[in-house]
């Protein structure tokens, strides 16, 4: 067992602790960026002037009318930017356009007012003259126009042609599915101010404060050390605050520089939904071959991501989707081609799972569609194709611990009484003409680490004060997911002190520099490693002090529960006494920790290597009941067994599993993201831009029975205290809901029919799928066939 993963007997990690801000959340006293404007005098409010075309040349921008509005202080245009006019990851995203707008709702100027109403009134006076240009709104329009940008990666392994020649069954088809709006509770929010020394302080709701700092510094044309970014907490992020906040923070900072006053940029819900990126929708084509026993022999697939107008993070999202198209199944011969469609709509961005869900959805859709044509139960088809020991992924990474997937699968079968319930469901369906039930199991295998190897590093700063209290800084941000709670438990464990002794402070770029985004489910791994490193440095300095007081070798000193003892000695010292003695002996009581993930290597050009530290496994069983009359359905029961290694904080992890699953269910069954594709004046506008038109899961969609268990005996050597990531993988467990809906729809048709199901599988989509199986027996487009 590695030193990093070794867990002491008196560990605070592994205990079920409530979220460190739980009380503040439920009482409403927790501070967010949105609360800070009341704490500063003279705050100006920013409001955007939005494009009314999806694609057009800017012929003239007349801002003179705004100055006549009482309370308007300044209008910001591209001409005011002193540095680089770019807010994107790939330097293809001007913060404000100079001659061309690329999506409906794009800000072309910002108005600063004494209050929000003044800024809004000023924005309404600004006149923009446009020359409309051809626009591409749908992914199919972009494909037809051959409008693509960025890289075109390819994964290739084995002998594809030979495998298809040997296949007993061959199917082919295509599949298009929608993106997803983040719909975090707290919208994009930044507040910038300048102190007497010219230092710019930005309070921002961002998952990546270092990158916010970098974007602001180059927009303003100043070095990074003049910009400090602080994150108190976020009211949700889900990837929507990884890249998207930077431009709004830069607007606030530029406004503060131009006016000398604090500037606040806070988007209301409609602005947020019309201006920010979404989860990428995809279009996939595929051809798959099986042997006579239903084992996958070959897969030839093409994935086209809907990237929107600029690249943002579309390239790594696409490559992660390609790396997860196998999900938990061994595909010995494979080719996957990828490309990014350039459309005139919001630039799509990171979203929980970061492409992984899209790749896995393609595979699960394939298996769900072809299982009836193979004459196999979908559950059995999935199980037959699980990875086994010694097999590797399409990009040649060995799959460690594949047996954990089989164990989790079996645990769900037994604990959820699957066999008995399937019999009961069959009996129910036989006697129910207008309502059908179904139960589906799906697996998850998800790789953990950033696609870009350089991002797999983190820092921390730990301070021990003379009274023995501990202050913790680390580079991760808190968005409600419980990262700070876990880091407090890691620090308390590493120092051997009670949890109450340790306090976490807000994330700041002037305390821990050059941090990576809180993303990729890696934050506990990375920041936990850095926190543990810093704490161990301090503990190693304290050990000789304690050894001297106890009269033993420092190697015999043990820390735990706020007491310090030695092997073979009954005497104990308090943590506080040893800390105080260390101070008087002039021993440093602070340390900067650092962690980098070892063992990663990735050739992006060849799409091969070991990009992931480990794989997380999980299995979900979902039961649904569907009405023939309107396609409405109820999620009756969910059973999950999920692999989090040796959990750092079980209560937090169970909450993440539940939340991820529900969010995934929303993406796959409810959240119907739409743009106006007409030729009218609203072409390209986000049509679902409020809670009234965009449905997210609520309590009414929660299953009446929701059982979540953590996989036993899942220690992960080489990760902090043997734990595993938890943030993203549970979202893909919701694939079981969509597959259960498919099987329920099939129950309305003839035996063995193959069901094509839209995604999201809204009640409307389910209704039309039921009509299809009743009239035609299922998949009617003629794009799937079998070769015997």
C-alpha positions, 0 to 999 in steps of 0.5 A: 500500500502506498504512503498516499493511500495508507489510512491510519487507525484514528482517521477522520476521513471515512467518517460521515460528516455533514457538509461544512457549510450545511448550517449556513446553507439552510439558514441563508447566512452563507455568502455568495458573490451575489451578496457582496455588492451590499458591502461596498460603496458606489457599486456599478451594475453592468447590463449587456447589449445583445445581438438580435441575429445569429450571424451578422456583420456589425455595420454601426454601433451607436452608443450616444443615446445611453448617455442621456439616461439618468444613472448611466455612467459608462458604455464599454465596447471593444475599443475600450479593451487595453489588452487582448480582446479574447476570453476563450481557451483557444484564442478564438473568442473575442470578449466583445465583437468588433465587426461580426456577431456569431450567435443570437444574444451575444453581447456587443457592448455593456452598459454600466449604471448606478443601478441595474435598471439604469444600466438596462434602460441605457442598453435599450437605447443603443442602436446596432446596425447589422447586415445579416449573414447565413447562419447554421443553427443545427448540427445537421446544417453544419454537417451539410455545409461542412462547417467544422473547426478544431481537431479531428481525432481518431481512435483505431485499434485492431483489424476492423475489416477482418472483424466485420468479415468474421461477425455473425451479426452486423448492425448499423444506424445513427443517433442524434441527441441533445445537450443540456443547460447547466441551470445552476442555482446561482447564475454567472456573477462577478464583482471587481474593485481596485484598491489604493495600490492598483491591485484588482480584486475579483470576487467571482463564481468560477470553478477555475480562479487561476484561468479567470486571473489569466484571462483578466490579466491579458484582457487588461494587458497587465501581469497576473500578480496585479489580479487576485481572484477569490471564490467564496463558494458557488451555488452550483457549477456543473462545468458551466463555470469552468470557462464561461465566467472569465469573460464576465469577470473581465468585463467587471474588471475592465469597468472598474479600471475605466471608472475607478468604482466597483463593478458588478456583473450578474446575469439574470436567468434569461441572460444566463441561458441565452449567453452561456454554453451548454452540454454538447449535443452529438450526432453519431453514426455507427456500425457494430459486429457481434459473434454468434454468442453476442460478444462485440467483435467490432465497432466503427463509429463517427462522433460529431459534437455540436461545438457552437460558434467557438471552440471553448473546451470542445476538443477535450470534450470530444476526445473524452467522449471518444475515450468513453464510447466503450463504457464497461465493454471490451471492443477488440477492434474499433475505429472512432472518428471525431469532429466538431461542428461550428454552428451559430449559437452559444459556444458549448462547454464543459458539463458534468461528465465532460463528454464521457456521458455522450460517448457512453450514451452512444454505446448504451443506445446501440446495445439497447436497440440491437439486443432484441434483434440478437434474441438476447435480453439487454441485461444479458447482452451487457453482462456478456461484454464486460471487461475482464482482467488483462484487456485494455481500452481502445486507446491501449490503457489496461483496465485495472480492477474490471472485476469490480464492475462484475461485483457491483452488478451482482450486488445490485442483482441480489440486493434489488431482487432483480430476478423476482421483480422481473417476474412480477413486472412480466405478470403486471404487463400481461394483465395491463393493456394501457400501462407497462413497466420495465426494469433495466440495469446499466454499468459505468466505467469512467476514467479519472484525470484531466485530459490535459496531463498538465492540469493534474497538479494542485497546491495547498497552504496549511498554517498552524497557529500557536494555539494549535488551531489550523488554517487550510487553503487549497486550490479547489473551489466549493460549489456545494459538492463537499470538497472543502468538507473532504479537505478538512477531513484529510487535514485533520487525519494527516495532522492527527487532530480533531476536525474542529481544530481545522478551518478552511478559508475561501479559495484565492489565487494569491494564496495558492497559485497556478491551480487547475479547475475544480473539474474532471472529478479530480479535485479530491484526488489533487487537492487532497494530495496537496493538503496531505503533503503540506500537513505531513511536512508540518507533522514531520517537523513536530515529530522531533519536538515530541520525541525530545519531550517523550525521550524517544526516537522521532520514528516512534512518535504517533499523532492521533485524536489531538494527542501525541504518543510514542510506541512503548510509552504510556505518556501522552502529550497534547497537540497544543503543547507540542505546537507551542514548544515548536514555536519556542524552538523556532520551528516553521509551522506552515507549509506549502503542499503540492501534488501531481498525479503520477503514471499518466501519459497521453499522445493526443495525436495518436489518441493512445496512452494512459490518460486516466489514473484509474477507472470508477465503476458503478451499476444502476437498476431503474424501474419505470412505469409508462402510460400508453395514452400520453407517454408519461412515466413514473420512476418507481425505484432505483438501486445503485452500487457505486465505487468510490474506493475507500470513501473520504466522506461517505455522507458527502459521497452518497449525496453526490451519487444521488444528485449526479443520478438525478441530473443525468435523468434530467438530461436523458428524459426531461431537459429539452433544450431547443433553439429557434430554427425557423427563418424568422427574426428569432432564428438562432435564439434559445427558445427554452430560456427560463424555468417556465420553458426548460424543465429540470428534475424536481421532487416529483421525478424522484423515485419513491424507492432510492437505494444507494450503496458504496462498493465494499473492498474498493481501496484504490492504491495510489490515491489519497487515503485509498479514495476515488472520485465521485463527482461525475461518474454517477451521472451516467448511472441514469442511462438505466432510466432511459433503457428502462423506458425503451424496454417499457415502450417495447412492451407495448409492441410485438415480442422482440421489437427494437425501439428507437428512442429520442434523447431526451426521452420526454413524455412526448418522445415516449408517446411517439415511440409507443405509437411506432412499436404499435403500428410498425414494430419499432425502428422504422427508419430502415437504418439498422440491418442484420447480416447473418 
